[in-house]
């Protein structure tokens, strides 16, 4: 046991004690009571049963000036049924403590069952600033419970007209995955005051990353962001790049092992090139499949804006360690006074030429699609301009065909069908005539014979025969009794390829 009256700290850190009963902790309770202005309590590295935890909690409740409670790694070997009761006892003892800054329950594998007894504290203590829940196995359900509790606290702050005190959340190695991302994002956005967010190794995939960074973007004073060993891909990287411009005070960014992809690396490097993150000091981009194009853009960003960058990790990306882009990064760092800033490059991958070609093809396809879309829009515009004229011609055709139909020789439907075959090639005139409706009283075979004979004649005699035939039909059909109708009928016959 360590008691430091000068710093007002009580600590039994790392003793490896198994504390089950009230008697097991009575000595520690007495020591806590003796420290008048107790500010820090460290219980880590021991294991507490329910009774022991409840007795310690009652002692802590009496100390109104406690600022930090470190209860990490205090349930080793305990049954799953025991842990929630012990967690609740400690949280309930601190819920009304106005001086509390930090609560640390890291390295306790209590899962979502351990998150439930924290809800009351997280929803109601308006003064705590730092929440450490690293390596708890919270899972989707536990992460969602934490997110909703923090959101309730933010809403309470708003209803009471006070700003949030919440500054830091550390929740790595919890298998939060995509399922809890929206709840956590909503909570963080509602507070909007976080300066440090650490959520590495949570199995979060692109959709979860997209949800999270939308909430993170509301934290304009963010200084430290660690999302290492989650999965971005190009989709998540683009969303992250859009949020990156919001963090002008960002000093530490760790997105190593996040599978940004070549396109994702370019997107983030281009955002850094915009100059919104000039305070950046530490940047981890290792093992992200970034290629030489992304590294070259990063080199330019370092040279122009990232003057304070003193630590850079690029190992494990798809670019040769001796590539010109890497040399440009080294030169830029050296110009800024940080010649040793670049970490080891002993595990670089060779840039895949096939992938590079695929990326170029994708870019070309995107450009072609844009061009095709533009052409389509132009064609549509031209078609719109032509539409009125076409409609007018169509109406005239319908009028003419209706008049012809009333002569009982051809129906409107039949004439329109014949006009539709204008571009079709047929081998003989007789086959064309078989498709063309004729007057019931006329003999089809005679009409075929007359047309074959007409084909052998000179052009002028063909014209005479046609006129004679038209005149005969005109006598039978009183509707065809004007020069205009005669001309219209001649044009229709021509379209049907009689001549």
C-alpha positions in Angstrom: 0.0 0.0 0.0 1.2 3.5 -0.9 -0.1 6.6 0.7 1.4 9.9 -0.4 0.0 12.7 1.8 1.9 15.4 -0.2 0.1 14.4 -3.5 -3.1 13.1 -1.9 -2.8 9.7 -3.7 -3.9 6.3 -2.4 -2.5 3.4 -4.4 -2.3 -0.4 -4.1 -1.3 -0.7 -7.8 0.2 -4.1 -8.9 0.0 -5.8 -5.5 -1.8 -8.9 -7.0 -4.1 -9.1 -4.0 -7.2 -11.2 -4.0 -9.8 -9.1 -2.0 -13.1 -10.9 -1.4 -14.6 -9.7 1.9 -15.0 -6.4 3.8 -12.3 -7.6 6.2 -9.9 -8.0 3.3 -10.1 -4.3 2.5 -10.7 -2.8 5.9 -7.0 -1.7 6.2 -7.3 0.2 2.9 -10.6 1.8 3.9 -8.9 3.2 7.0 -6.1 4.6 4.9 -8.5 6.3 2.5 -10.4 7.9 5.4 -7.1 9.3 6.8 -6.3 11.3 3.6 -8.3 14.5 4.0 -7.9 15.9 0.5 -7.8 12.6 -1.4 -7.5 13.3 -5.2 -6.3 10.1 -6.8 -7.1 6.4 -6.2 -5.3 3.6 -7.9 -6.7 0.1 -7.4 -5.1 -1.5 -10.5 -3.5 -4.9 -10.5 -5.6 -6.5 -7.8 -8.8 -8.5 -7.9 -12.0 -7.4 -6.1 -15.0 -9.5 -5.2 -18.4 -7.9 -4.8 -18.3 -7.4 -1.0 -14.8 -5.9 -1.1 -15.7 -3.5 -4.0 -18.8 -2.3 -2.2 -16.9 -1.5 1.0 -14.2 0.4 -1.0 -16.9 2.3 -2.9 -18.5 3.5 0.3 -15.2 4.9 1.4 -14.7 6.7 -1.9 -18.2 8.2 -1.8 -17.2 10.2 1.3 -14.2 11.8 -0.5 -15.6 14.7 -2.5 -12.3 15.9 -3.9 -11.4 12.8 -5.8 -10.3 13.6 -9.3 -9.0 10.3 -10.7 -10.1 6.8 -10.1 -8.0 4.1 -11.8 -9.9 0.8 -11.5 -8.2 -0.9 -14.5 -7.4 -4.7 -14.2 -9.3 -5.3 -11.0 -11.5 -8.3 -11.9 -9.0 -11.0 -12.9 -10.4 -14.5 -12.1 -13.8 -13.2 -11.1 -17.1 -14.7 -12.2 -19.1 -12.9 -14.9 -22.0 -12.7 -12.4 -19.8 -10.8 -9.9 -18.4 -8.1 -12.0 -21.5 -6.0 -12.8 -22.3 -5.6 -9.1 -18.7 -4.5 -8.3 -18.7 -2.0 -11.3 -22.1 -0.6 -10.2 -20.9 0.0 -6.6 -17.9 2.0 -7.8 -19.8 4.0 -10.4 -22.7 4.8 -8.0 -20.2 6.1 -5.4 -18.9 8.6 -8.0 -22.0 9.7 -9.8 -22.4 12.9 -7.8 -18.7 13.8 -7.4 -18.3 17.2 -9.0 -14.5 17.1 -8.9 -14.1 13.9 -10.8 -12.1 14.2 -14.0 -11.1 10.7 -15.0 -12.6 7.2 -14.6 -10.6 4.2 -15.9 -12.0 0.7 -16.2 -9.5 -0.5 -18.9 -8.3 -4.1 -19.1 -11.3 -5.6 -17.4 -12.9 -8.2 -19.7 -16.4 -7.6 -18.5 -18.0 -7.3 -21.9 -21.4 -5.7 -22.4 -22.5 -6.9 -19.0 -20.0 -4.5 -17.5 -21.3 -1.6 -19.6 -24.8 -1.8 -18.2 -23.9 -0.7 -14.6 -22.0 2.2 -16.0 -25.0 3.8 -17.7 -26.3 5.6 -14.6 -22.9 7.3 -14.0 -22.3 8.1 -17.7 -25.8 9.6 -18.1 -25.7 11.8 -15.0 -22.2 12.9 -14.0 -21.8 16.2 -15.8 -18.2 16.9 -14.6 -16.0 14.0 -15.7 -13.7 14.7 -18.6 -11.9 11.4 -19.4 -13.4 8.0 -19.9 -11.0 5.0 -20.4 -12.5 1.8 -21.5 -9.7 0.1 -23.3 -9.7 -3.7 -23.8 -13.0 -4.5 -22.2 -14.6 -6.6 -24.9 -17.6 -4.4 -25.0 -18.8 -5.6 -28.4 -21.5 -4.0 -30.4 -24.1 -4.1 -27.5 -21.7 -2.6 -25.0 -20.5 0.1 -27.3 -24.1 1.0 -28.1 -25.0 1.2 -24.4 -22.0 3.5 -23.8 -22.9 5.7 -26.8 -26.5 6.1 -25.7 -25.6 6.9 -22.1 -23.1 9.6 -23.3 -25.8 11.0 -25.6 -28.2 11.2 -22.7 -25.6 13.2 -20.8 -25.1 15.6 -23.7 -28.8 16.2 -23.9 -29.0 16.9 -20.2 -26.2 19.4 -20.6 -28.2 21.2 -23.3 -31.4 21.2 -21.3 -29.6 22.7 -18.3 -27.8 25.3 -20.5 -24.3 24.1 -19.7 -21.4 23.1 -22.0 -20.0 19.6 -21.9 -16.9 18.7 -19.9 -16.3 15.5 -21.9 -12.8 15.7 -23.4 -11.4 12.2 -23.9 -12.6 8.7 -24.8 -10.3 5.8 -25.0 -12.0 2.6 -26.2 -9.6 0.4 -28.1 -9.7 -3.4 -28.5 -13.4 -3.7 -27.8 -14.8 -5.2 -31.0 -17.1 -2.3 -31.4 -17.5 -3.0 -35.1 -19.9 -1.2 -37.4 -22.9 -1.9 -35.2 -22.1 0.5 -32.4 -20.5 3.2 -34.6 -23.7 5.3 -35.1 -24.5 5.4 -31.4 -20.9 6.5 -30.5 -20.9 9.0 -33.4 -24.1 10.6 -32.3 -22.8 10.9 -28.7 -19.5 12.4 -29.7 -21.1 14.9 -32.1 -23.7 15.9 -29.4 -20.9 16.8 -27.0 -18.6 18.3 -29.7 -15.9 19.0 -27.1 -13.6 16.0 -27.4 -9.9 16.7 -27.9 -8.7 13.0 -27.8 -10.4 10.0 -29.4 -8.7 6.6 -29.4 -10.5 3.6 -30.9 -7.9 1.3 -32.4 -8.4 -2.4 -33.1 -12.2 -2.5 -33.1 -13.0 -4.4 -36.3 -14.7 -1.3 -37.7 -15.2 -1.5 -41.4 -15.9 1.3 -44.0 -19.5 1.9 -43.2 -18.7 2.2 -39.5 -15.8 4.5 -40.3 -18.1 6.7 -42.4 -20.6 6.9 -39.5 -17.9 7.7 -36.9 -16.1 10.4 -38.7 -19.3 12.3 -39.3 -19.6 12.6 -35.5 -15.9 13.3 -35.0 -16.1 16.2 -37.5 -18.2 18.1 -34.9 -15.2 18.2 -32.5 -13.4 21.2 -33.9 -10.7 21.2 -31.2 -9.7 17.5 -31.7 -5.9 17.1 -31.1 -5.4 13.3 -31.0 -7.1 10.7 -33.1 -6.2 7.1 -33.1 -8.1 4.6 -35.3 -5.3 2.2 -36.0 -6.0 -1.3 -37.2 -9.6 -0.8 -38.4 -10.6 -1.0 -42.1 -11.1 2.1 -44.2 -10.7 1.1 -47.9 -11.1 3.9 -50.4 -14.7 4.5 -49.4 -13.9 5.1 -45.7 -10.8 7.0 -46.7 -12.7 9.5 -48.8 -15.2 10.1 -45.9 -12.2 10.5 -43.5 -10.6 13.0 -45.8 -13.7 15.1 -45.9 -13.7 15.2 -42.0 -10.0 15.9 -41.8 -10.4 19.5 -42.9 -12.4 20.2 -39.7 -9.4 19.5 -37.4 -7.2 22.5 -37.5 -5.7 21.7 -34.1 -4.9 18.1 -34.8 -1.4 17.1 -33.5 -1.4 13.3 -33.6 -3.1 11.2 -36.3 -2.7 7.4 -36.2 -4.5 5.6 -39.1 -1.8 2.9 -39.6 -2.9 -0.6 -40.6 -6.2 0.7 -41.9 -6.1 -0.5 -45.5 -6.6 2.9 -46.9 -5.9 1.7 -50.5 -4.0 3.6 -53.1 -7.0 5.8 -53.9 -7.6 6.4 -50.2 -4.0 7.4 -49.6 -4.3 9.9 -52.4 -7.5 11.3 -51.0 -6.0 11.9 -47.6 -2.7 13.2 -48.9 -4.6 15.7 -51.1 -6.6 16.9 -48.0 -3.3 17.4 -46.1 -2.1 19.4 -49.1 -5.0 21.9 -48.5 -3.2 23.2 -45.4 -5.9 22.7 -42.8 -3.8 20.6 -40.5 -0.6 22.7 -40.0 -0.2 21.7 -36.3 0.2 18.0 -37.1 3.3 16.6 -35.3 2.8 12.8 -35.5 1.4 10.9 -38.5 1.2 7.1 -38.8 0.2 5.8 -42.3 2.0 2.4 -42.2 0.6 -0.7 -43.9 -2.0 1.1 -45.9 -1.3 0.1 -49.5 -0.4 3.7 -50.4 1.5 3.9 -53.7 4.1 6.4 -55.0 1.4 8.8 -56.2 0.0 9.2 -52.7 3.5 9.5 -51.2 4.5 12.2 -53.7 1.5 14.3 -52.8 2.3 13.8 -49.1 5.8 15.0 -49.8 4.4 18.2 -51.3 2.1 18.6 -48.3 5.0 18.3 -45.9 7.0 20.8 -47.8 4.3 23.4 -48.0 2.2 23.0 -44.8 3.3 20.3 -42.4 6.2 22.2 -40.9 5.8 20.7 -37.4 5.7 17.1 -38.5 8.4 15.4 -36.4 7.3 11.7 -36.7 6.2 9.9 -39.8 5.5 6.2 -40.3 5.2 4.9 -43.9 6.6 1.4 -43.6 4.7 -1.4 -45.3 3.2 0.6 -48.1 3.3 -0.2 -51.9 6.3 1.9 -52.9 10.0 1.1 -53.1 12.1 2.6 -50.3 14.4 4.2 -52.9 11.5 5.6 -55.0 11.8 9.3 -55.8 8.6 10.0 -53.9 10.3 8.6 -50.7 13.3 10.7 -51.4 11.1 13.8 -51.7 9.5 13.0 -48.3 13.0 12.8 -46.7 14.0 16.1 -48.3 10.9 17.9 -47.2 11.3 16.7 -43.6 15.0 17.7 -43.6 14.0 21.2 -44.9 11.7 21.5 -42.0 14.4 20.5 -39.5 13.3 16.9 -38.9 15.7 14.8 -40.8 15.2 11.8 -38.6 11.4 12.0 -38.6 10.8 9.2 -41.1 10.6 5.7 -39.5 12.1 2.4 -40.8 11.2 1.3 -44.3 12.3 -2.3 -44.1 9.0 -3.9 -45.0 7.9 -2.0 -48.1 5.9 -3.8 -50.8 6.6 -3.6 -54.5 4.1 -1.5 -56.4 1.9 -3.8 -58.4 2.0 -2.8 -62.0 -1.3 -4.6 -62.7 -3.0 -2.6 -59.9 -1.5 0.6 -61.2 -2.8 -0.2 -64.7 -6.2 -1.0 -63.2 -6.3 2.3 -61.4 -5.4 4.1 -64.6 -8.1 2.2 -66.5 -10.6 3.1 -63.7 -9.7 6.7 -64.1 -10.1 6.5 -67.9 -13.4 4.8 -67.5 -14.6 7.5 -65.2 -13.6 10.1 -67.7 -15.3 8.2 -70.6 -18.5 7.9 -68.5 -18.4 11.6 -67.9 -18.0 12.3 -71.6 -20.7 9.9 -72.5 -23.0 11.5 -70.1 -22.3 15.0 -71.5 -22.9 13.7 -75.1 -26.2 12.1 -74.0 -27.3 15.4 -72.4 -26.4 17.2 -75.7 -28.4 14.6 -77.7 -31.3 15.0 -75.4 -31.2 18.7 -75.8 -31.2 18.4 -79.6 -34.1 15.9 -79.5 -36.1 18.3 -77.4 -35.5 21.1 -80.0 -36.7 18.7 -82.8 -39.8 17.4 -81.0 -42.3 20.1 -82.0 -41.6 19.6 -85.7 -41.9 15.9 -85.4 -45.2 16.2 -83.6 -46.6 18.4 -86.4 -45.5 16.0 -89.1 -47.1 13.1 -87.2 -50.4 14.9 -87.0 -50.4 15.5 -90.8 -49.6 11.8 -91.4 -52.5 10.7 -89.2 -54.9 13.0 -91.1 -53.8 11.7 -94.4 -53.9 8.1 -93.4 -57.4 8.5 -91.8 -58.7 9.9 -95.2 -57.2 6.9 -97.0 -58.8 4.5 -94.6 -62.3 5.8 -95.1 -62.1 4.7 -98.8 -62.3 1.1 -97.4 -59.1 0.2 -99.2 -56.6 0.5 -96.3 -57.1 1.0 -92.5 -55.1 3.5 -90.5 -53.4 0.8 -88.6 -52.4 -1.1 -91.8 -50.9 2.0 -93.5 -48.9 2.9 -90.4 -47.6 -0.7 -90.3 -46.4 -0.4 -93.9 -44.7 2.9 -93.3 -42.7 1.2 -90.4 -41.1 -1.3 -92.8 -39.5 1.5 -94.9 -36.0 0.5 -94.0 -36.5 -3.3 -94.3 -35.1 -5.0 -97.4 -37.4 -7.5 -99.1 -36.3 -9.7 -102.1 -39.3 -9.2 -104.4 -42.0 -6.8 -105.3 -44.6 -9.6 -105.0 -43.6 -10.2 -101.4 -44.1 -6.5 -100.7 -47.5 -6.6 -102.3 -48.5 -9.6 -100.2 -48.1 -7.5 -97.1 -49.9 -4.5 -98.5 -53.7 -4.5 -98.0 -55.8 -4.1 -101.2 -59.4 -3.4 -102.0 -61.6 -6.5 -101.5 -62.9 -6.4 -105.1 -59.4 -6.4 -106.7 -57.6 -9.5 -107.6 -54.1 -9.7 -105.9 -52.6 -11.8 -108.7 -53.5 -9.2 -111.4 -52.0 -6.4 -109.3 -48.8 -8.4 -108.9 -48.6 -9.0 -112.7 -49.3 -5.3 -113.5 -46.5 -4.3 -111.1 -44.0 -6.7 -112.7 -44.8 -5.4 -116.1 -44.5 -1.8 -114.9 -41.0 -2.6 -113.6 -39.8 -3.5 -117.1 -41.0 -0.2 -118.6 -39.1 3.0 -118.8 -39.3 5.5 -116.0 -41.7 7.7 -117.9 -44.1 4.9 -118.7 -44.0 3.7 -115.1 -45.1 7.2 -114.1 -47.9 7.2 -116.6 -49.1 3.8 -115.5 -49.1 4.9 -111.9 -51.0 8.1 -112.8 -53.5 6.0 -114.7 -53.9 3.6 -111.8 -54.3 6.5 -109.4 -57.0 8.1 -111.7 -58.9 4.9 -111.8 -58.8 4.7 -108.0 -59.8 8.3 -107.8 -63.0 7.5 -109.7 -63.8 4.7 -107.3 -62.8 6.7 -104.2 -64.5 10.1 -104.1 -62.2 11.1 -101.2 -59.2 11.3 -103.5 -60.5 14.2 -105.6 -58.0 16.9 -105.3 -54.5 17.6 -106.5 -53.2 17.8 -102.9 -54.6 14.4 -102.0 -53.2 12.9 -105.2 -49.8 14.3 -104.4 -50.1 12.9 -100.8 -51.1 9.5 -102.1 -48.1 9.5 -104.6 -45.7 10.3 -101.8 -47.1 7.4 -99.7 -46.8 4.9 -102.5 -43.2 6.0 -103.0 -42.4 5.5 -99.3 -43.8 2.0 -99.5 -41.2 1.2 -102.3 -43.6 0.6 -105.1 -41.3 2.4 -107.5 
